[in-house]
Amino acid sequence: MNIINFTVPPMPYYIVSGLHTFSPGHYHMSRHNIKVFDLLVVKQGCLYMNEGGLTFQVRAGQALLLRPDSHHFSTDSCKEHTSYYWLHFQTVGDWNISEATATAPETEHTRVEHPLHSDEFNIRTFTLQLPQYTSLLQPSKMEELLSQLNQLAPNSHLSDTPFQQQLLFQEVLQQLSASLRHERPSPSKICAEQAASYLRSHFRERITAQQLGENLNFHPVYIARCMKKEYGCAPMDYLLHYRIQQSKLLLMQTSYTIARIAEEVGFNQAPYFSSSFVRIEGTTPREFRQRFS
């Protein structure tokens, strides 16, 4: 299965959508380079499609995402009464297509850095991955969202309607992305995300590798290997960077003393907090705070 990868931000944006019905014997039209992404969500029946040499039978509860730069056409007529939602969208950002086994690619705009370490207000890009062809996890939810979009169409000339359409469209993308994650479960990613969630929830506490393993029911060595694979760092390094990130928020938003901030984010000793801050941020906590004073 192919995956379409979008560099975000900017988010893809909604253009127009609708509901179409085919009687038996009818075909989906043949089109070249339509300049927009075309999402097909079948409500009833089946569409027989080809794009780029790949054939798809899109049945009820399934979705097909057609590319803006390719040729798509029907390989067969509908055998039964077929209804489907269609939605056109586009992006002004970068996108590419990859195989399902590939990891999320970095784009030329992506900064290669520690997953928790960035300048205070820099925008960090990430990759939104959508399956080209998928069985939806919640077909009824997707149909509800697309139906709501259609209901807004008569009011699209009103000033507040486009924003409502974009919000609904973000939920459509979320539904597509969720179906992809469900199809590609990774034990390593699951373990790493559970570990990261635990560390973030308990960062004020004293945490050991053994304690982390006991709470997650994984061996500490396995957790470390998974986090290294998914985040590029060991659990305690992840925790350290997260604590520093939280301390930066307190330095900017409160008048707490350095010693209190160190305690608030899980450091037992203020000098160790300060030395760790300097090592990671390249400046002292006090100097960092003065930037915003």
Salt bridges, closest charged atoms under 4 A:
ASP38 OD2 - ARG31 NH2 2.52
ASP38 OD1 - HIS88 NE2 3.58
ASP69 OD1 - ARG67 NE 3.08
ASP76 OD2 - LYS79 NZ 2.98
ASP94 OD2 - HIS109 NE2 3.21
GLU108 OE2 - HIS109 NE2 3.71
GLU113 OE1 - ARG111 NH2 3.53
GLU113 OE2 - ARG124 NE 2.93
ASP119 OD2 - ARG111 NH2 3.95
GLU120 OE2 - LYS248 NZ 3.97
GLU120 OE1 - ARG291 NH1 3.35
GLU171 OE1 - LYS141 NZ 3.97
GLU193 OE2 - LYS189 NZ 3.47
ASP237 OD2 - HIS114 NE2 3.65
ASP237 OD1 - HIS241 ND1 3.23
GLU264 OE2 - ARG260 NE 3.47
GLU281 OE2 - HIS117 ND1 3.21
GLU281 OE2 - LYS248 NZ 3.34
